[in-house]
Amino acid sequence: MLQLKYRHVLVSWLRAVAEELHLNNASVHLAVYLLDIFMDNHRIVEERLNLVALVCILLAGLYIWLMKTTLCIYIYISHL
């Protein structure tokens, strides 16, 4: 597939974006996982690959943030 040859570039770009935004490694790994799943199931034009990768890092960062927040709430409630 044509998209496959851009994967390493997108992964490197995701790592750079995550570093710039001070995201943790779990966010990067989840973003790459989401990107792989999406690229496997959709044909994406070359010009939109960065947009798809950006949405993946956004979703991954939000998911990790929500999980941390939920965990903190559970810890707080358990100590009441």
C-alpha positions as CSV (number, residue, x, y, z in Angstrom):
1,M,0.0,0.0,0.0
2,L,1.1,3.5,-0.7
3,Q,0.3,4.6,2.9
4,L,2.7,2.1,4.4
5,K,5.8,3.8,3.0
6,Y,4.7,7.0,4.9
7,R,4.2,5.2,8.2
8,H,7.8,5.7,9.5
9,V,7.6,9.4,8.7
10,L,4.3,9.8,10.5
11,V,5.5,7.9,13.5
12,S,8.6,10.2,13.7
13,W,6.4,13.2,13.3
14,L,4.0,11.9,16.1
15,R,7.0,11.5,18.4
16,A,8.1,15.0,17.7
17,V,4.6,16.5,18.3
18,A,4.3,14.5,21.5
19,E,7.6,15.7,22.7
20,E,6.7,19.3,21.9
21,L,3.4,18.9,23.8
22,H,5.0,17.1,26.7
23,L,2.9,14.0,26.2
24,N,4.0,10.7,27.7
25,N,5.1,7.6,25.8
26,A,1.7,5.9,26.4
27,S,0.1,8.6,24.3
28,V,2.5,8.1,21.5
29,H,2.1,4.3,21.5
30,L,-1.7,4.7,21.6
31,A,-1.6,7.3,18.7
32,V,0.5,4.9,16.6
33,Y,-1.9,2.1,17.3
34,L,-4.9,4.2,16.3
35,L,-3.0,5.3,13.2
36,D,-2.3,1.7,12.2
37,I,-5.9,0.7,12.7
38,F,-7.2,3.6,10.7
39,M,-4.7,3.2,7.9
40,D,-5.5,-0.5,7.7
41,N,-9.2,0.1,7.2
42,H,-9.2,3.3,5.1
43,R,-7.5,4.7,2.0
44,I,-6.2,8.1,2.9
45,V,-4.9,10.6,0.3
46,E,-1.3,11.6,0.9
47,E,-2.2,15.2,1.7
48,R,-4.4,14.1,4.6
49,L,-2.0,11.7,6.4
50,N,-0.7,14.4,8.7
51,L,-4.2,15.4,9.6
52,V,-5.1,11.8,10.4
53,A,-1.9,11.4,12.5
54,L,-2.7,14.7,14.4
55,V,-6.2,13.4,15.2
56,C,-4.7,10.2,16.5
57,I,-2.3,12.0,18.8
58,L,-5.2,14.3,20.0
59,L,-7.4,11.3,20.8
60,A,-4.6,9.4,22.5
61,G,-3.7,12.4,24.6
62,L,-7.3,12.9,25.6
63,Y,-7.8,9.2,26.4
64,I,-4.7,9.1,28.6
65,W,-5.7,12.3,30.4
66,L,-9.2,10.9,31.0
67,M,-7.8,7.7,32.4
68,K,-5.5,9.6,34.8
69,T,-8.4,11.8,35.9
70,T,-10.6,8.9,36.5
71,L,-7.9,7.1,38.5
72,C,-7.4,10.1,40.6
73,I,-11.1,10.4,41.3
74,Y,-11.2,6.7,42.3
75,I,-8.3,7.1,44.6
76,Y,-9.8,10.2,46.2
77,I,-13.2,8.4,46.7
78,S,-11.5,5.4,48.2
79,H,-9.8,7.5,50.9
80,L,-13.1,9.1,52.1
